[in-house]
């Protein structure tokens, strides 16, 4: 899987749904090598993620900083 492409897909879904936290399920279609988003979760599970509390904390800091600089 192309991680850079998957990150772009995740960012596009995040922006389209205006979500800060989400998880998506993506399939790669073997005969075309295209990707298909088959599920979007607005309340994601953090199983398998290293230090999810730090990630959420940093995301909150970025959101607060972007509001205070506007």
PyMOL commands that set and color helices and strands:
alter all, ss='L'
color gray80, all
select helices_A, chain A and resi 3-17+52-68
alter helices_A, ss='H'
color red, helices_A
select strands_A, chain A and resi 23-29+34-41
alter strands_A, ss='S'
color yellow, strands_A
deselect
rebuild
show_as cartoon
